[in-house]
């Protein structure tokens, strides 16, 4: 799930301020879901547009280069079209990652949404217990960098992140195979943490800068 602060708590304003790339994807998929399941209600949680029946059913995460369609009880849903991949927060969540709607399995998504709503509506089927992943150790190279006085803002940014968001940085740094890759990733990590950004948004400052320059021009 998106660990960054919500830019708004208003679903309408949230839809209007999605990133340029994912906004048309969000608009279309949101329209589909409300057509299929008009009784769902919208709210903003974890900077996602969440759709709720009795409890949370699914959510839309508008990212810089993709749309995430999150199913909060995804492990309990049949997925014959294999649309879903692993979630971020715990192993009960599954996500459909969308970069284009050209050729997208709309019918497969419709079946997932209907199944998720039916599951949520049945009080006789309680959610599975959450199965959380083991913590990933903070790499020594990151520990050393965050201990430096010049990286105080990065250390504070890291401390504010949820454990699942810290894990993304830890895994990314640990899996670097070459020293030059590790150095580059460490610099990106420190810059992103100082700006309060999660791993998936570590390059957002560049994109925002380009958009501001374009708007001024």
TIRO-2110 file (N, C-alpha, C; in Angstrom, 1 decimal):
// TIRO-2110
0.8, -1.2, 0.0, N, 1, A
0.0, 0.0, 0.0, CA, 1, A
0.9, 1.2, 0.0, C, 1, A
0.2, 2.3, -0.5, N, 2, A
1.0, 3.6, -0.6, CA, 2, A
1.3, 4.1, 0.8, C, 2, A
2.5, 4.3, 1.2, N, 3, A
2.9, 4.8, 2.5, CA, 3, A
3.1, 6.3, 2.5, C, 3, A
2.9, 7.0, 1.4, N, 4, A
3.1, 8.4, 1.4, CA, 4, A
1.9, 9.1, 2.0, C, 4, A
2.1, 10.4, 2.5, N, 5, A
0.9, 11.1, 3.0, CA, 5, A
-0.1, 11.4, 1.9, C, 5, A
-1.4, 11.2, 2.3, N, 6, A
-2.5, 11.5, 1.3, CA, 6, A
-2.5, 13.0, 0.9, C, 6, A
-2.6, 13.2, -0.4, N, 7, A
-2.6, 14.6, -0.9, CA, 7, A
-3.9, 15.3, -0.6, C, 7, A
-5.0, 14.5, -0.4, N, 8, A
-6.3, 15.0, 0.0, CA, 8, A
-7.1, 13.9, 0.6, C, 8, A
-8.1, 14.2, 1.4, N, 9, A
-9.0, 13.2, 1.9, CA, 9, A
-10.3, 13.2, 1.1, C, 9, A
-10.4, 14.0, 0.1, N, 10, A
-11.7, 14.1, -0.7, CA, 10, A
-11.5, 13.2, -1.9, C, 10, A
-12.3, 12.2, -2.1, N, 11, A
-12.2, 11.3, -3.3, CA, 11, A
-12.2, 12.1, -4.6, C, 11, A
-13.1, 13.1, -4.8, N, 12, A
-13.2, 13.8, -6.0, CA, 12, A
-11.9, 14.5, -6.3, C, 12, A
-11.4, 15.3, -5.3, N, 13, A
-10.1, 16.0, -5.5, CA, 13, A
-8.9, 15.0, -5.7, C, 13, A
-9.0, 13.8, -5.0, N, 14, A
-7.9, 12.8, -5.2, CA, 14, A
-7.9, 12.4, -6.7, C, 14, A
-9.1, 12.1, -7.3, N, 15, A
-9.1, 11.7, -8.7, CA, 15, A
-8.6, 12.8, -9.6, C, 15, A
-8.9, 14.0, -9.3, N, 16, A
-8.4, 15.1, -10.1, CA, 16, A
-6.9, 15.4, -10.0, C, 16, A
-6.3, 14.9, -9.0, N, 17, A
-4.9, 15.3, -8.8, CA, 17, A
-4.0, 14.0, -8.9, C, 17, A
-4.4, 13.0, -9.6, N, 18, A
-3.6, 11.8, -9.8, CA, 18, A
-2.5, 12.2, -10.8, C, 18, A
-1.4, 11.4, -10.8, N, 19, A
-0.3, 11.7, -11.7, CA, 19, A
-0.7, 11.6, -13.2, C, 19, A
-0.1, 12.3, -14.0, N, 20, A
-0.5, 12.4, -15.4, CA, 20, A
-0.6, 11.0, -16.1, C, 20, A
0.3, 10.1, -15.8, N, 21, A
0.3, 8.8, -16.5, CA, 21, A
-0.9, 8.0, -16.1, C, 21, A
-1.1, 7.9, -14.8, N, 22, A
-2.1, 7.0, -14.3, CA, 22, A
-3.5, 7.6, -14.2, C, 22, A
-3.7, 8.9, -14.3, N, 23, A
-5.0, 9.5, -14.2, CA, 23, A
-6.0, 8.9, -15.1, C, 23, A
-5.7, 8.8, -16.4, N, 24, A
-6.8, 8.2, -17.3, CA, 24, A
-7.1, 6.7, -17.0, C, 24, A
-6.1, 6.0, -16.5, N, 25, A
-6.3, 4.6, -16.0, CA, 25, A
-7.2, 4.6, -14.8, C, 25, A
-7.0, 5.4, -13.9, N, 26, A
-7.8, 5.5, -12.7, CA, 26, A
-9.2, 5.9, -13.0, C, 26, A
-9.4, 6.9, -13.8, N, 27, A
-10.7, 7.3, -14.2, CA, 27, A
-11.5, 6.2, -14.8, C, 27, A
-10.9, 5.5, -15.8, N, 28, A
-11.7, 4.4, -16.5, CA, 28, A
-12.0, 3.2, -15.5, C, 28, A
-11.0, 2.8, -14.8, N, 29, A
-11.2, 1.6, -13.9, CA, 29, A
-12.2, 2.0, -12.8, C, 29, A
-12.1, 3.2, -12.2, N, 30, A
-13.1, 3.6, -11.2, CA, 30, A
-14.5, 3.6, -11.8, C, 30, A
-14.6, 4.1, -13.0, N, 31, A
-15.9, 4.1, -13.7, CA, 31, A
-16.4, 2.6, -13.8, C, 31, A
-15.6, 1.7, -14.2, N, 32, A
-16.0, 0.3, -14.4, CA, 32, A
-16.5, -0.2, -13.1, C, 32, A
-15.7, 0.0, -12.0, N, 33, A
-16.0, -0.6, -10.7, CA, 33, A
-17.4, -0.1, -10.2, C, 33, A
-17.6, 1.2, -10.3, N, 34, A
-18.9, 1.8, -9.9, CA, 34, A
-20.1, 1.3, -10.7, C, 34, A
-19.8, 1.0, -12.0, N, 35, A
-20.9, 0.4, -12.9, CA, 35, A
-21.2, -1.0, -12.4, C, 35, A
-20.2, -1.7, -12.1, N, 36, A
-20.4, -3.1, -11.7, CA, 36, A
-20.9, -3.2, -10.3, C, 36, A
-20.5, -2.4, -9.4, N, 37, A
-20.8, -2.4, -8.0, CA, 37, A
-21.2, -1.0, -7.4, C, 37, A
-22.3, -0.5, -7.8, N, 38, A
-22.7, 0.9, -7.5, CA, 38, A
-22.9, 1.2, -6.0, C, 38, A
-23.0, 0.1, -5.2, N, 39, A
-23.2, 0.4, -3.7, CA, 39, A
-22.0, 0.6, -2.9, C, 39, A
-20.8, 0.4, -3.6, N, 40, A
-19.6, 0.7, -2.8, CA, 40, A
-19.4, 2.2, -2.6, C, 40, A
-18.8, 2.5, -1.4, N, 41, A
-18.6, 3.9, -1.1, CA, 41, A
-17.1, 4.2, -1.1, C, 41, A
-16.7, 5.4, -1.4, N, 42, A
-15.3, 5.8, -1.6, CA, 42, A
-14.8, 6.6, -0.4, C, 42, A
-13.5, 6.4, -0.1, N, 43, A
-12.8, 7.2, 0.9, CA, 43, A
-11.3, 7.1, 0.5, C, 43, A
-10.5, 8.0, 1.2, N, 44, A
-9.1, 8.0, 0.9, CA, 44, A
-8.4, 7.4, 2.2, C, 44, A
-7.6, 6.4, 2.0, N, 45, A
-6.8, 5.8, 3.0, CA, 45, A
-5.5, 5.4, 2.4, C, 45, A
-4.4, 5.7, 3.1, N, 46, A
-3.0, 5.4, 2.6, CA, 46, A
-2.8, 6.0, 1.2, C, 46, A
-3.3, 7.1, 1.0, N, 47, A
-3.2, 7.8, -0.3, CA, 47, A
-3.8, 6.9, -1.5, C, 47, A
-4.7, 6.1, -1.2, N, 48, A
-5.4, 5.3, -2.2, CA, 48, A
-6.9, 5.7, -2.1, C, 48, A
-7.6, 5.5, -3.3, N, 49, A
-9.0, 5.6, -3.3, CA, 49, A
-9.6, 4.2, -3.0, C, 49, A
-10.1, 4.1, -1.8, N, 50, A
-10.6, 2.8, -1.2, CA, 50, A
-12.1, 2.7, -1.4, C, 50, A
-12.6, 1.6, -1.8, N, 51, A
-14.0, 1.3, -2.1, CA, 51, A
-14.4, 0.3, -1.0, C, 51, A
-15.5, 0.6, -0.3, N, 52, A
-15.9, -0.1, 0.8, CA, 52, A
-17.4, -0.6, 0.7, C, 52, A
-17.6, -1.9, 1.2, N, 53, A
-18.9, -2.4, 1.4, CA, 53, A
-19.2, -2.5, 2.9, C, 53, A
-19.2, -3.7, 3.4, N, 54, A
-19.2, -3.8, 4.9, CA, 54, A
-17.9, -3.3, 5.4, C, 54, A
-16.8, -3.7, 4.8, N, 55, A
-15.4, -3.3, 5.1, CA, 55, A
-14.7, -3.0, 3.8, C, 55, A
-13.4, -2.8, 3.9, N, 56, A
-12.6, -2.4, 2.7, CA, 56, A
-12.7, -3.6, 1.7, C, 56, A
-13.0, -3.3, 0.4, N, 57, A
-13.1, -4.3, -0.6, CA, 57, A
-11.9, -4.2, -1.5, C, 57, A
-11.7, -3.0, -2.1, N, 58, A
-10.6, -2.8, -3.1, CA, 58, A
-10.1, -1.4, -3.0, C, 58, A
-9.0, -1.1, -3.7, N, 59, A
-8.5, 0.3, -3.7, CA, 59, A
-7.8, 0.6, -5.0, C, 59, A
-7.7, 1.8, -5.3, N, 60, A
-7.0, 2.2, -6.5, CA, 60, A
-5.8, 3.1, -6.1, C, 60, A
-4.6, 2.7, -6.5, N, 61, A
-3.3, 3.4, -6.1, CA, 61, A
-2.7, 4.0, -7.4, C, 61, A
-2.8, 5.3, -7.5, N, 62, A
-2.3, 6.0, -8.7, CA, 62, A
-0.9, 6.4, -8.6, C, 62, A
0.0, 5.6, -9.3, N, 63, A
1.4, 5.8, -9.2, CA, 63, A
1.9, 6.6, -10.5, C, 63, A
3.2, 6.9, -10.5, N, 64, A
3.8, 7.7, -11.6, CA, 64, A
3.8, 6.9, -12.9, C, 64, A
3.9, 5.6, -12.8, N, 65, A
4.1, 4.8, -14.0, CA, 65, A
3.1, 3.6, -14.1, C, 65, A
2.2, 3.5, -13.2, N, 66, A
1.2, 2.4, -13.3, CA, 66, A
0.1, 2.7, -12.3, C, 66, A
-1.0, 1.9, -12.5, N, 67, A
-2.1, 1.9, -11.6, CA, 67, A
-2.1, 0.6, -10.9, C, 67, A
-2.3, 0.7, -9.5, N, 68, A
-2.4, -0.5, -8.7, CA, 68, A
-3.9, -0.7, -8.3, C, 68, A
-4.4, -1.8, -8.6, N, 69, A
-5.8, -2.2, -8.1, CA, 69, A
-5.6, -3.2, -7.0, C, 69, A
-5.9, -2.7, -5.8, N, 70, A
-5.6, -3.5, -4.6, CA, 70, A
-6.9, -4.3, -4.1, C, 70, A
-6.7, -5.6, -3.8, N, 71, A
-7.8, -6.3, -3.2, CA, 71, A
-7.4, -6.7, -1.8, C, 71, A
-8.1, -6.2, -0.8, N, 72, A
-7.7, -6.4, 0.5, CA, 72, A
-7.8, -7.8, 1.0, C, 72, A
-8.6, -8.6, 0.4, N, 73, A
-8.7, -10.1, 0.8, CA, 73, A
-8.4, -10.9, -0.5, C, 73, A
-7.3, -10.4, -1.2, N, 74, A
-7.0, -11.0, -2.5, CA, 74, A
-6.6, -12.5, -2.4, C, 74, A
-6.0, -12.9, -1.3, N, 75, A
-5.6, -14.3, -1.1, CA, 75, A
-6.8, -15.3, -1.1, C, 75, A
-8.0, -14.7, -0.8, N, 76, A
-9.2, -15.6, -0.8, CA, 76, A
-10.0, -15.6, -2.1, C, 76, A
-9.5, -14.9, -3.1, N, 77, A
-10.2, -14.8, -4.4, CA, 77, A
-9.6, -15.7, -5.4, C, 77, A
-10.5, -16.4, -6.2, N, 78, A
-10.0, -17.2, -7.3, CA, 78, A
-9.6, -16.2, -8.4, C, 78, A
-8.5, -16.5, -9.1, N, 79, A
-7.9, -15.6, -10.1, CA, 79, A
-7.4, -16.4, -11.3, C, 79, A
-8.4, -17.0, -12.0, N, 80, A
-8.0, -17.8, -13.1, CA, 80, A
-7.2, -17.1, -14.2, C, 80, A
-7.5, -15.8, -14.4, N, 81, A
-6.8, -15.0, -15.3, CA, 81, A
-5.4, -14.6, -14.9, C, 81, A
-5.0, -14.9, -13.7, N, 82, A
-3.7, -14.5, -13.1, CA, 82, A
-3.4, -13.0, -13.2, C, 82, A
-4.4, -12.2, -12.9, N, 83, A
-4.2, -10.8, -12.9, CA, 83, A
-3.4, -10.3, -11.7, C, 83, A
-3.6, -11.0, -10.6, N, 84, A
-3.0, -10.4, -9.3, CA, 84, A
-1.6, -10.8, -9.1, C, 84, A
-0.9, -10.0, -8.4, N, 85, A
0.5, -10.3, -7.9, CA, 85, A
0.5, -10.0, -6.4, C, 85, A
1.6, -10.3, -5.8, N, 86, A
1.7, -10.1, -4.3, CA, 86, A
1.5, -8.7, -3.9, C, 86, A
1.0, -8.5, -2.7, N, 87, A
0.8, -7.2, -2.1, CA, 87, A
2.0, -6.7, -1.4, C, 87, A
1.8, -5.5, -0.8, N, 88, A
2.9, -4.8, -0.2, CA, 88, A
2.9, -4.9, 1.3, C, 88, A
1.7, -4.8, 1.9, N, 89, A
1.6, -4.7, 3.3, CA, 89, A
1.6, -6.0, 4.1, C, 89, A
0.9, -7.0, 3.5, N, 90, A
0.9, -8.3, 4.1, CA, 90, A
0.5, -9.3, 3.1, C, 90, A
0.5, -10.6, 3.4, N, 91, A
0.3, -11.6, 2.4, CA, 91, A
-1.2, -11.8, 2.1, C, 91, A
-2.1, -11.1, 2.8, N, 92, A
-3.5, -11.2, 2.4, CA, 92, A
-3.9, -10.3, 1.2, C, 92, A
-3.1, -9.3, 1.0, N, 93, A
-3.4, -8.3, 0.0, CA, 93, A
-2.8, -8.8, -1.4, C, 93, A
-3.6, -8.6, -2.4, N, 94, A
-3.1, -8.9, -3.8, CA, 94, A
-3.4, -7.7, -4.6, C, 94, A
-2.6, -7.4, -5.6, N, 95, A
-2.7, -6.2, -6.5, CA, 95, A
-2.7, -6.6, -7.9, C, 95, A
-3.5, -5.9, -8.7, N, 96, A
-3.4, -5.9, -10.2, CA, 96, A
-2.7, -4.7, -10.6, C, 96, A
-1.6, -4.9, -11.3, N, 97, A
-0.7, -3.8, -11.8, CA, 97, A
-1.1, -3.5, -13.3, C, 97, A
-1.5, -2.2, -13.5, N, 98, A
-1.9, -1.9, -14.9, CA, 98, A
-1.1, -0.7, -15.4, C, 98, A
-0.5, -0.9, -16.6, N, 99, A
0.2, 0.1, -17.3, CA, 99, A
-0.5, 0.6, -18.6, C, 99, A
-1.5, -0.2, -19.1, N, 100, A
-2.3, 0.1, -20.2, CA, 100, A
-3.6, -0.7, -20.2, C, 100, A
-4.6, -0.1, -20.7, N, 101, A
-5.9, -0.8, -20.8, CA, 101, A
-6.1, -1.4, -22.2, C, 101, A
-5.1, -1.2, -23.1, N, 102, A
-5.2, -1.9, -24.4, CA, 102, A
-5.0, -3.4, -24.2, C, 102, A
-5.9, -4.2, -24.5, N, 103, A
-5.8, -5.6, -24.3, CA, 103, A
-6.0, -6.1, -22.9, C, 103, A
-6.4, -5.2, -22.0, N, 104, A
-6.5, -5.6, -20.6, CA, 104, A
-7.7, -6.5, -20.4, C, 104, A
-7.6, -7.5, -19.5, N, 105, A
-8.7, -8.4, -19.3, CA, 105, A
-9.8, -7.8, -18.4, C, 105, A
-10.6, -7.0, -19.0, N, 106, A
-11.7, -6.3, -18.3, CA, 106, A
-12.6, -7.3, -17.6, C, 106, A
-13.0, -8.3, -18.3, N, 107, A
-13.9, -9.3, -17.8, CA, 107, A
-13.3, -10.0, -16.6, C, 107, A
-12.0, -10.3, -16.6, N, 108, A
-11.3, -10.9, -15.5, CA, 108, A
-11.4, -10.0, -14.3, C, 108, A
-11.2, -8.7, -14.5, N, 109, A
-11.3, -7.8, -13.4, CA, 109, A
-12.7, -7.7, -12.8, C, 109, A
-13.6, -7.7, -13.7, N, 110, A
-15.0, -7.7, -13.3, CA, 110, A
-15.4, -8.8, -12.3, C, 110, A
-14.9, -10.0, -12.7, N, 111, A
-15.1, -11.2, -11.9, CA, 111, A
-14.5, -11.1, -10.5, C, 111, A
-13.2, -10.5, -10.5, N, 112, A
-12.5, -10.3, -9.2, CA, 112, A
-13.3, -9.3, -8.4, C, 112, A
-13.8, -8.2, -8.9, N, 113, A
-14.5, -7.2, -8.1, CA, 113, A
-15.8, -7.8, -7.6, C, 113, A
-16.6, -8.6, -8.4, N, 114, A
-17.8, -9.2, -7.9, CA, 114, A
-17.5, -10.2, -6.8, C, 114, A
-16.5, -11.0, -7.0, N, 115, A
-16.1, -12.0, -6.0, CA, 115, A
-15.7, -11.3, -4.7, C, 115, A
-14.9, -10.2, -4.8, N, 116, A
-14.5, -9.5, -3.6, CA, 116, A
-15.7, -8.9, -2.8, C, 116, A
-16.6, -8.3, -3.6, N, 117, A
-17.8, -7.7, -2.9, CA, 117, A
-18.7, -8.8, -2.3, C, 117, A
-18.8, -10.0, -3.0, N, 118, A
-19.6, -11.1, -2.4, CA, 118, A
-18.9, -11.6, -1.1, C, 118, A
-17.6, -11.7, -1.1, N, 119, A
-16.9, -12.2, 0.0, CA, 119, A
-17.1, -11.2, 1.2, C, 119, A
-17.0, -9.9, 0.9, N, 120, A
-17.1, -8.9, 2.0, CA, 120, A
-18.5, -8.9, 2.5, C, 120, A
-19.5, -9.2, 1.7, N, 121, A
-20.9, -9.1, 2.1, CA, 121, A
-21.4, -10.3, 3.0, C, 121, A
-20.5, -11.4, 3.0, N, 122, A
-20.9, -12.6, 3.7, CA, 122, A
-20.3, -12.6, 5.1, C, 122, A
-21.1, -12.3, 6.2, N, 123, A
-20.5, -12.2, 7.5, CA, 123, A
-20.1, -13.6, 8.0, C, 123, A
-20.5, -14.7, 7.4, N, 124, A
-20.2, -16.0, 7.8, CA, 124, A
-18.8, -16.4, 7.4, C, 124, A
-18.1, -15.6, 6.6, N, 125, A
-16.8, -15.9, 6.1, CA, 125, A
-15.8, -14.8, 6.6, C, 125, A
-15.3, -14.9, 7.8, N, 126, A
-14.4, -13.9, 8.3, CA, 126, A
-13.1, -13.8, 7.6, C, 126, A
-12.4, -12.7, 7.5, N, 127, A
-11.1, -12.6, 6.9, CA, 127, A
-10.1, -13.6, 7.5, C, 127, A
-9.2, -14.0, 6.6, N, 128, A
-8.1, -14.9, 7.1, CA, 128, A
-7.2, -14.0, 8.0, C, 128, A
-6.6, -14.7, 9.0, N, 129, A
-5.6, -13.9, 9.9, CA, 129, A
-4.5, -13.4, 9.0, C, 129, A
-4.1, -12.2, 9.4, N, 130, A
-3.0, -11.6, 8.6, CA, 130, A
-1.7, -12.3, 8.9, C, 130, A
-1.0, -12.6, 7.8, N, 131, A
0.3, -13.3, 7.9, CA, 131, A
1.4, -12.3, 7.5, C, 131, A
2.1, -11.7, 8.4, N, 132, A
3.0, -10.7, 8.1, CA, 132, A
4.4, -11.3, 7.8, C, 132, A
5.1, -10.6, 6.9, N, 133, A
6.4, -11.1, 6.5, CA, 133, A
7.4, -10.8, 7.7, C, 133, A
8.5, -11.6, 7.7, N, 134, A
9.5, -11.3, 8.6, CA, 134, A
10.2, -10.0, 8.3, C, 134, A
10.6, -9.3, 9.3, N, 135, A
11.4, -8.0, 9.0, CA, 135, A
12.6, -8.3, 8.2, C, 135, A
13.0, -7.3, 7.4, N, 136, A
14.2, -7.4, 6.6, CA, 136, A
15.2, -6.5, 7.3, C, 136, A
16.4, -7.0, 7.6, N, 137, A
17.4, -6.2, 8.3, CA, 137, A
17.8, -5.0, 7.5, C, 137, A
18.0, -3.9, 8.3, N, 138, A
18.5, -2.7, 7.6, CA, 138, A
20.0, -2.9, 7.2, C, 138, A
20.3, -2.7, 5.9, N, 139, A
21.7, -3.0, 5.5, CA, 139, A
22.7, -2.1, 6.2, C, 139, A
23.9, -2.7, 6.5, N, 140, A
24.9, -1.9, 7.2, CA, 140, A
25.2, -0.6, 6.5, C, 140, A
25.2, -0.6, 5.2, N, 141, A
25.6, 0.6, 4.5, CA, 141, A
24.6, 1.7, 4.7, C, 141, A
23.3, 1.3, 4.8, N, 142, A
22.3, 2.3, 5.1, CA, 142, A
22.4, 2.8, 6.6, C, 142, A
22.6, 1.9, 7.5, N, 143, A
22.8, 2.2, 8.9, CA, 143, A
23.9, 3.3, 9.0, C, 143, A
25.0, 3.0, 8.4, N, 144, A
26.2, 3.9, 8.5, CA, 144, A
25.8, 5.3, 7.9, C, 144, A
25.1, 5.3, 6.8, N, 145, A
24.8, 6.6, 6.1, CA, 145, A
23.8, 7.4, 7.0, C, 145, A
22.8, 6.7, 7.5, N, 146, A
21.8, 7.4, 8.3, CA, 146, A
22.4, 7.9, 9.6, C, 146, A
23.5, 7.4, 10.1, N, 147, A
24.1, 7.8, 11.3, CA, 147, A
24.9, 9.1, 11.2, C, 147, A
25.2, 9.5, 9.9, N, 148, A
25.9, 10.7, 9.7, CA, 148, A
25.1, 11.9, 9.9, C, 148, A
25.7, 13.0, 10.5, N, 149, A
25.0, 14.2, 10.8, CA, 149, A
24.4, 14.8, 9.5, C, 149, A
25.1, 14.8, 8.4, N, 150, A
24.7, 15.4, 7.2, CA, 150, A
23.4, 14.7, 6.6, C, 150, A
23.1, 13.5, 7.1, N, 151, A
22.0, 12.8, 6.6, CA, 151, A
20.9, 12.7, 7.6, C, 151, A
20.8, 13.7, 8.5, N, 152, A
19.8, 13.7, 9.5, CA, 152, A
18.4, 13.7, 9.0, C, 152, A
18.1, 14.5, 7.9, N, 153, A
16.8, 14.5, 7.3, CA, 153, A
16.4, 13.1, 6.7, C, 153, A
17.4, 12.4, 6.2, N, 154, A
17.1, 11.1, 5.6, CA, 154, A
16.8, 10.1, 6.8, C, 154, A
17.6, 10.2, 7.9, N, 155, A
17.3, 9.4, 9.0, CA, 155, A
15.9, 9.6, 9.6, C, 155, A
15.5, 10.9, 9.7, N, 156, A
14.2, 11.2, 10.2, CA, 156, A
13.1, 10.7, 9.2, C, 156, A
13.4, 10.8, 7.9, N, 157, A
12.4, 10.3, 6.9, CA, 157, A
12.2, 8.8, 7.0, C, 157, A
13.4, 8.1, 7.2, N, 158, A
13.3, 6.6, 7.3, CA, 158, A
12.5, 6.2, 8.5, C, 158, A
12.7, 6.9, 9.6, N, 159, A
12.1, 6.6, 10.9, CA, 159, A
10.6, 6.8, 10.8, C, 159, A
10.1, 7.7, 10.0, N, 160, A
8.7, 8.0, 9.9, CA, 160, A
8.0, 7.0, 9.0, C, 160, A
8.7, 6.2, 8.2, N, 161, A
8.1, 5.3, 7.3, CA, 161, A
7.5, 4.1, 8.1, C, 161, A
6.4, 3.5, 7.6, N, 162, A
5.9, 2.3, 8.1, CA, 162, A
6.9, 1.2, 7.9, C, 162, A
6.9, 0.1, 8.7, N, 163, A
7.9, -1.0, 8.5, CA, 163, A
7.9, -1.6, 7.1, C, 163, A
6.7, -1.7, 6.5, N, 164, A
6.6, -2.3, 5.2, CA, 164, A
7.3, -1.4, 4.2, C, 164, A
7.3, 0.0, 4.4, N, 165, A
7.9, 0.9, 3.4, CA, 165, A
9.4, 0.9, 3.7, C, 165, A
9.8, 0.8, 4.9, N, 166, A
11.3, 0.7, 5.2, CA, 166, A
11.8, -0.6, 4.6, C, 166, A
11.1, -1.6, 4.6, N, 167, A
11.5, -2.9, 4.0, CA, 167, A
11.8, -2.8, 2.5, C, 167, A
11.0, -2.0, 1.8, N, 168, A
11.3, -1.8, 0.4, CA, 168, A
12.7, -1.3, 0.1, C, 168, A
13.0, -0.3, 0.9, N, 169, A
14.4, 0.3, 0.7, CA, 169, A
15.5, -0.8, 1.2, C, 169, A
15.2, -1.5, 2.2, N, 170, A
16.2, -2.5, 2.7, CA, 170, A
16.4, -3.5, 1.7, C, 170, A
15.3, -4.0, 1.1, N, 171, A
15.5, -5.1, 0.1, CA, 171, A
16.2, -4.6, -1.1, C, 171, A
15.8, -3.4, -1.6, N, 172, A
16.4, -2.8, -2.8, CA, 172, A
17.9, -2.6, -2.6, C, 172, A
18.4, -2.2, -1.5, N, 173, A
19.8, -2.0, -1.3, CA, 173, A
20.5, -3.3, -1.1, C, 173, A
19.9, -4.2, -0.4, N, 174, A
20.5, -5.5, -0.1, CA, 174, A
20.7, -6.3, -1.4, C, 174, A
19.8, -6.2, -2.4, N, 175, A
19.9, -7.0, -3.6, CA, 175, A
20.7, -6.4, -4.7, C, 175, A
21.4, -5.2, -4.4, N, 176, A
22.3, -4.7, -5.4, CA, 176, A
23.5, -5.6, -5.5, C, 176, A
23.9, -6.0, -6.8, N, 177, A
24.9, -7.0, -7.0, CA, 177, A
26.3, -6.4, -7.2, C, 177, A
26.3, -5.1, -7.7, N, 178, A
27.6, -4.5, -8.0, CA, 178, A
27.9, -3.3, -7.0, C, 178, A
29.1, -3.0, -6.7, N, 179, A
29.4, -1.9, -5.8, CA, 179, A
28.8, -0.6, -6.4, C, 179, A
29.0, -0.4, -7.7, N, 180, A
28.5, 0.9, -8.3, CA, 180, A
27.0, 1.0, -8.2, C, 180, A
26.3, -0.2, -8.3, N, 181, A
24.9, -0.2, -8.2, CA, 181, A
24.4, 0.2, -6.8, C, 181, A
25.1, -0.4, -5.8, N, 182, A
24.8, -0.1, -4.4, CA, 182, A
25.0, 1.4, -4.1, C, 182, A
26.1, 2.0, -4.6, N, 183, A
26.4, 3.4, -4.4, CA, 183, A
25.3, 4.2, -5.0, C, 183, A
24.9, 3.9, -6.2, N, 184, A
23.8, 4.7, -6.8, CA, 184, A
22.5, 4.6, -6.1, C, 184, A
22.2, 3.3, -5.7, N, 185, A
20.9, 3.1, -5.0, CA, 185, A
21.0, 3.8, -3.6, C, 185, A
22.1, 3.8, -2.9, N, 186, A
22.2, 4.5, -1.6, CA, 186, A
22.0, 6.0, -1.8, C, 186, A
22.5, 6.6, -2.8, N, 187, A
22.4, 8.0, -3.0, CA, 187, A
20.9, 8.3, -3.3, C, 187, A
20.2, 7.5, -4.1, N, 188, A
18.8, 7.7, -4.4, CA, 188, A
18.0, 7.6, -3.2, C, 188, A
18.4, 6.6, -2.3, N, 189, A
17.6, 6.3, -1.1, CA, 189, A
17.7, 7.5, -0.2, C, 189, A
18.9, 8.0, 0.0, N, 190, A
19.1, 9.1, 1.0, CA, 190, A
18.3, 10.4, 0.5, C, 190, A
18.4, 10.6, -0.8, N, 191, A
17.7, 11.8, -1.3, CA, 191, A
16.2, 11.6, -1.2, C, 191, A
15.7, 10.4, -1.5, N, 192, A
14.2, 10.2, -1.4, CA, 192, A
13.7, 10.3, 0.1, C, 192, A
14.5, 9.7, 1.0, N, 193, A
14.1, 9.7, 2.4, CA, 193, A
14.1, 11.1, 2.9, C, 193, A
15.1, 11.9, 2.5, N, 194, A
15.1, 13.3, 3.0, CA, 194, A
13.9, 14.1, 2.5, C, 194, A
13.3, 13.6, 1.3, N, 195, A
12.1, 14.3, 0.8, CA, 195, A
10.8, 13.6, 1.3, C, 195, A
11.0, 12.6, 2.2, N, 196, A
9.8, 12.0, 2.7, CA, 196, A
9.1, 11.1, 1.7, C, 196, A
9.8, 10.5, 0.8, N, 197, A
9.2, 9.6, -0.2, CA, 197, A
9.5, 8.2, 0.0, C, 197, A
8.5, 7.3, -0.3, N, 198, A
8.6, 5.9, -0.2, CA, 198, A
9.4, 5.4, -1.4, C, 198, A
9.8, 4.1, -1.4, N, 199, A
10.6, 3.6, -2.5, CA, 199, A
10.0, 3.8, -3.9, C, 199, A
8.7, 3.5, -4.0, N, 200, A
8.1, 3.6, -5.4, CA, 200, A
8.1, 5.0, -5.9, C, 200, A
8.2, 6.0, -5.0, N, 201, A
8.2, 7.4, -5.4, CA, 201, A
9.5, 8.1, -5.2, C, 201, A
10.6, 7.3, -5.2, N, 202, A
11.9, 7.9, -4.9, CA, 202, A
12.4, 8.8, -6.0, C, 202, A
11.8, 8.7, -7.2, N, 203, A
12.2, 9.7, -8.3, CA, 203, A
11.1, 10.7, -8.6, C, 203, A
10.1, 10.8, -7.7, N, 204, A
9.1, 11.8, -7.9, CA, 204, A
9.5, 13.2, -8.0, C, 204, A
10.6, 13.6, -7.3, N, 205, A
11.1, 15.0, -7.3, CA, 205, A
11.5, 15.4, -8.7, C, 205, A
12.1, 14.5, -9.4, N, 206, A
12.5, 14.8, -10.8, CA, 206, A
11.3, 15.0, -11.7, C, 206, A
10.3, 14.1, -11.5, N, 207, A
9.1, 14.2, -12.3, CA, 207, A
8.3, 15.5, -12.0, C, 207, A
8.2, 15.9, -10.7, N, 208, A
7.5, 17.1, -10.3, CA, 208, A
8.2, 18.3, -10.8, C, 208, A
9.6, 18.3, -10.8, N, 209, A
10.3, 19.4, -11.3, CA, 209, A
10.1, 19.6, -12.8, C, 209, A
10.0, 18.5, -13.5, N, 210, A
9.8, 18.6, -15.0, CA, 210, A
8.4, 19.2, -15.2, C, 210, A
7.4, 18.7, -14.4, N, 211, A
6.0, 19.2, -14.6, CA, 211, A
6.0, 20.7, -14.3, C, 211, A
6.7, 21.1, -13.2, N, 212, A
6.6, 22.6, -12.9, CA, 212, A
7.3, 23.4, -14.0, C, 212, A
8.4, 22.9, -14.6, N, 213, A
9.1, 23.6, -15.7, CA, 213, A
8.1, 23.7, -16.9, C, 213, A
7.4, 22.6, -17.2, N, 214, A
6.5, 22.6, -18.3, CA, 214, A
5.4, 23.6, -18.1, C, 214, A
4.9, 23.6, -16.9, N, 215, A
3.7, 24.5, -16.6, CA, 215, A
4.2, 26.0, -16.7, C, 215, A
5.4, 26.3, -16.3, N, 216, A
5.9, 27.7, -16.4, CA, 216, A
6.1, 28.0, -17.8, C, 216, A
6.6, 27.1, -18.6, N, 217, A
6.8, 27.3, -20.1, CA, 217, A
5.5, 27.6, -20.8, C, 217, A
END
